[in-house]
């Protein structure tokens, strides 16, 4: 493969970086070492192949439906495995949004009704969601995963869950807690129709804000589309803090709760509680 790209021996050896385990192609599971090959084998002696997901993407791009087959026949051992799959699912949503709603396409003169790549990504999203649900059904502790409890207790829809996941993964990857509300609406939309409908996800009476899951910092008061959105602190702690769930309540937490109770007015206590 490298010989087809590079002419000199120097460039060929330098090009080995393209095939390292942490390279873009392998880290994103676009190509894999051929089954049976030893991972410690010299890269120059290794054989590579496209990953199944890459083959499926090519087939979908040309309108060929790949055969349905379940590659993951076992449940999730813990929430971390589950979150990794949710990250991959989120990445598909993100790729679709960037495909459908980049500035050049938004201002074009025709709609995206016939966008083949966008539809292919939507099919991949649906298929990956089915695979996740299958693995969840096989997981003994699925009901106790913190992210599952959060979704269940707050009655979150699929779109609302994806929005929370994006904010969480953005903070984990970039240390940036804020995302444009407009992009979050695009993230969960498969068409321009849905963009218009999903504005309601950030209205003052919608679940995300009513349940205090997110906070909006609006440039113009009452104009949600001008805002930046972030997770409330307790959400991230709730989802990712399971390792410390059995620890005793700290003095700071007791003080914070005491101050919270002190600030409550009697007429709003049950509401806030």
ZAKEMI-870254 format. One record per residue (C-alpha): x, y, z; residue number from 1; residue in three letters. Coordinates in steps of 0.2 Angstrom, whole numbers, plus 5000, padded with zeros to 4 digits. Layout:
<rs>
R   xx   yy   zz   i  aa
R    X    Y    Z NUM Ala
...
</rs>
This chain:
<rs>
R   xx   yy   zz   i  aa
R 5000 5000 5000   1 Unk
R 5014 5012 5005   2 Unk
R 5023 5009 4989   3 Unk
R 5008 5015 4979   4 Unk
R 5009 5031 4988   5 Unk
R 5028 5035 4990   6 Unk
R 5042 5033 4978   7 Unk
R 5057 5034 4989   8 Unk
R 5062 5023 5003   9 Unk
R 5063 5038 5015  10 Unk
R 5045 5043 5011  11 Unk
R 5039 5025 5012  12 Unk
R 5047 5023 5030  13 Unk
R 5040 5040 5035  14 Unk
R 5023 5034 5029  15 Unk
R 5022 5020 5041  16 Unk
R 5015 5033 5053  17 Unk
R 4999 5031 5043  18 Unk
R 4997 5013 5049  19 Unk
R 5002 5014 5067  20 Unk
R 4989 5009 5079  21 Unk
R 4985 5027 5085  22 Unk
R 4984 5033 5067  23 Unk
R 4968 5041 5061  24 Unk
R 4964 5026 5050  25 Unk
R 4966 5013 5063  26 Unk
R 4960 5023 5078  27 Unk
R 4944 5027 5069  28 Unk
R 4942 5008 5064  29 Unk
R 4943 5012 5046  30 Unk
R 4956 4999 5042  31 Unk
R 4961 4984 5053  32 Unk
R 4976 4972 5053  33 Unk
R 4970 4956 5044  34 Unk
R 4963 4943 5056  35 Unk
R 4977 4931 5062  36 Unk
R 4991 4943 5060  37 Unk
R 5001 4947 5076  38 Unk
R 4999 4965 5082  39 Unk
R 5017 4965 5086  40 Unk
R 5022 4960 5068  41 Unk
R 5033 4973 5059  42 Unk
R 5021 4985 5050  43 Unk
R 5030 4982 5034  44 Unk
R 5026 4963 5035  45 Unk
R 5008 4966 5040  46 Unk
R 4992 4964 5029  47 Unk
R 4978 4976 5031  48 Unk
R 4959 4976 5026  49 Unk
R 4944 4988 5027  50 Unk
R 4934 4986 5043  51 Unk
R 4916 4980 5041  52 Unk
R 4909 4997 5045  53 Unk
R 4919 5005 5031  54 Unk
R 4913 4993 5019  55 Unk
R 4895 4996 5024  56 Unk
R 4898 5015 5023  57 Unk
R 4904 5012 5005  58 Unk
R 4889 5001 5000  59 Unk
R 4877 5013 5008  60 Unk
R 4885 5028 4998  61 Unk
R 4881 5019 4982  62 Unk
R 4864 5013 4988  63 Unk
R 4867 4995 4991  64 Unk
R 4860 4988 5007  65 Unk
R 4873 4977 5016  66 Unk
R 4867 4961 5024  67 Unk
R 4860 4962 5042  68 Unk
R 4871 4953 5054  69 Unk
R 4874 4955 5073  70 Unk
R 4892 4957 5077  71 Unk
R 4890 4960 5095  72 Unk
R 4881 4945 5103  73 Unk
R 4885 4950 5121  74 Unk
R 4880 4963 5134  75 Unk
R 4889 4977 5141  76 Unk
R 4900 4973 5156  77 Unk
R 4899 4990 5163  78 Unk
R 4893 5008 5159  79 Unk
R 4910 5012 5152  80 Unk
R 4908 5000 5138  81 Unk
R 4890 5007 5135  82 Unk
R 4897 5025 5134  83 Unk
R 4909 5020 5121  84 Unk
R 4895 5014 5110  85 Unk
R 4885 5030 5114  86 Unk
R 4900 5040 5109  87 Unk
R 4901 5031 5092  88 Unk
R 4882 5034 5090  89 Unk
R 4884 5052 5094  90 Unk
R 4898 5053 5081  91 Unk
R 4886 5047 5068  92 Unk
R 4873 5061 5073  93 Unk
R 4887 5074 5072  94 Unk
R 4893 5068 5055  95 Unk
R 4875 5069 5048  96 Unk
R 4873 5086 5055  97 Unk
R 4889 5093 5048  98 Unk
R 4884 5085 5031  99 Unk
R 4866 5092 5030 100 Unk
R 4868 5109 5039 101 Unk
R 4885 5116 5034 102 Unk
R 4883 5134 5028 103 Unk
R 4886 5131 5009 104 Unk
R 4872 5118 5009 105 Unk
R 4860 5128 5020 106 Unk
R 4860 5143 5008 107 Unk
R 4858 5133 4992 108 Unk
R 4843 5134 4981 109 Unk
R 4837 5116 4983 110 Unk
R 4832 5106 4998 111 Unk
R 4842 5090 5004 112 Unk
R 4827 5079 5001 113 Unk
R 4837 5068 4989 114 Unk
R 4853 5069 4999 115 Unk
R 4860 5051 4997 116 Unk
R 4874 5052 5010 117 Unk
R 4862 5060 5023 118 Unk
R 4850 5046 5021 119 Unk
R 4864 5033 5022 120 Unk
R 4870 5041 5038 121 Unk
R 4852 5040 5045 122 Unk
R 4851 5022 5041 123 Unk
R 4868 5019 5050 124 Unk
R 4861 5028 5065 125 Unk
R 4845 5017 5066 126 Unk
R 4855 5001 5063 127 Unk
R 4868 5006 5077 128 Unk
R 4854 5011 5089 129 Unk
R 4846 4994 5086 130 Unk
R 4863 4985 5090 131 Unk
R 4865 4995 5106 132 Unk
R 4847 4990 5111 133 Unk
R 4851 4972 5108 134 Unk
R 4867 4973 5119 135 Unk
R 4857 4982 5132 136 Unk
R 4845 4968 5133 137 Unk
R 4859 4956 5136 138 Unk
R 4866 4966 5150 139 Unk
R 4862 4961 5168 140 Unk
R 4866 4978 5175 141 Unk
R 4859 4989 5161 142 Unk
R 4845 4996 5172 143 Unk
R 4858 5002 5185 144 Unk
R 4869 5011 5173 145 Unk
R 4869 5030 5179 146 Unk
R 4865 5036 5161 147 Unk
R 4851 5024 5160 148 Unk
R 4843 5029 5176 149 Unk
R 4845 5048 5172 150 Unk
R 4836 5045 5155 151 Unk
R 4822 5034 5164 152 Unk
R 4819 5046 5179 153 Unk
R 4818 5061 5168 154 Unk
R 4808 5053 5154 155 Unk
R 4821 5059 5141 156 Unk
R 4818 5056 5122 157 Unk
R 4831 5050 5111 158 Unk
R 4835 5068 5104 159 Unk
R 4836 5075 5122 160 Unk
R 4848 5060 5127 161 Unk
R 4859 5064 5112 162 Unk
R 4860 5082 5116 163 Unk
R 4866 5078 5134 164 Unk
R 4879 5066 5127 165 Unk
R 4886 5079 5115 166 Unk
R 4888 5091 5129 167 Unk
R 4896 5078 5140 168 Unk
R 4908 5071 5127 169 Unk
R 4913 5089 5121 170 Unk
R 4918 5093 5139 171 Unk
R 4928 5077 5141 172 Unk
R 4937 5079 5124 173 Unk
R 4940 5098 5123 174 Unk
R 4937 5104 5141 175 Unk
R 4924 5115 5134 176 Unk
R 4907 5114 5142 177 Unk
R 4898 5125 5130 178 Unk
R 4889 5121 5113 179 Unk
R 4879 5133 5102 180 Unk
R 4861 5129 5104 181 Unk
R 4858 5130 5086 182 Unk
R 4871 5116 5083 183 Unk
R 4862 5105 5096 184 Unk
R 4846 5107 5087 185 Unk
R 4854 5102 5070 186 Unk
R 4863 5088 5079 187 Unk
R 4846 5079 5082 188 Unk
R 4838 5084 5065 189 Unk
R 4838 5073 5050 190 Unk
R 4830 5086 5039 191 Unk
R 4827 5105 5038 192 Unk
R 4809 5101 5043 193 Unk
R 4815 5094 5060 194 Unk
R 4827 5109 5063 195 Unk
R 4811 5120 5064 196 Unk
R 4802 5107 5075 197 Unk
R 4816 5104 5087 198 Unk
R 4818 5122 5093 199 Unk
R 4805 5117 5106 200 Unk
R 4818 5106 5114 201 Unk
R 4825 5122 5122 202 Unk
R 4810 5131 5126 203 Unk
R 4808 5136 5145 204 Unk
R 4795 5123 5148 205 Unk
R 4804 5109 5139 206 Unk
R 4811 5094 5149 207 Unk
R 4829 5099 5147 208 Unk
R 4827 5116 5156 209 Unk
R 4812 5111 5167 210 Unk
R 4822 5097 5174 211 Unk
R 4837 5108 5176 212 Unk
R 4848 5097 5165 213 Unk
R 4855 5111 5155 214 Unk
R 4858 5130 5157 215 Unk
R 4857 5142 5143 216 Unk
R 4867 5158 5142 217 Unk
R 4857 5169 5130 218 Unk
R 4864 5183 5120 219 Unk
R 4846 5190 5119 220 Unk
R 4834 5187 5133 221 Unk
R 4820 5175 5127 222 Unk
R 4829 5170 5111 223 Unk
R 4835 5152 5114 224 Unk
R 4843 5152 5097 225 Unk
R 4856 5165 5102 226 Unk
R 4862 5155 5117 227 Unk
R 4876 5144 5122 228 Unk
R 4871 5128 5131 229 Unk
R 4880 5118 5145 230 Unk
R 4876 5104 5156 231 Unk
R 4872 5108 5174 232 Unk
R 4886 5102 5186 233 Unk
R 4876 5088 5194 234 Unk
R 4872 5079 5178 235 Unk
R 4890 5076 5174 236 Unk
R 4893 5070 5192 237 Unk
R 4878 5059 5191 238 Unk
R 4883 5050 5175 239 Unk
R 4902 5049 5177 240 Unk
R 4903 5048 5196 241 Unk
R 4898 5031 5199 242 Unk
R 4915 5025 5206 243 Unk
R 4912 5037 5221 244 Unk
R 4894 5033 5223 245 Unk
R 4896 5023 5239 246 Unk
R 4907 5036 5248 247 Unk
R 4900 5046 5263 248 Unk
R 4893 5063 5260 249 Unk
R 4907 5076 5261 250 Unk
R 4906 5091 5272 251 Unk
R 4905 5103 5257 252 Unk
R 4890 5093 5250 253 Unk
R 4881 5094 5267 254 Unk
R 4885 5113 5268 255 Unk
R 4879 5115 5250 256 Unk
R 4862 5106 5253 257 Unk
R 4860 5116 5270 258 Unk
R 4862 5132 5260 259 Unk
R 4850 5126 5247 260 Unk
R 4837 5122 5260 261 Unk
R 4839 5139 5268 262 Unk
R 4836 5148 5251 263 Unk
R 4820 5139 5248 264 Unk
R 4804 5149 5251 265 Unk
R 4790 5138 5259 266 Unk
R 4778 5141 5244 267 Unk
R 4790 5134 5231 268 Unk
R 4798 5120 5242 269 Unk
R 4789 5105 5234 270 Unk
R 4791 5112 5217 271 Unk
R 4810 5115 5219 272 Unk
R 4812 5098 5228 273 Unk
</rs>
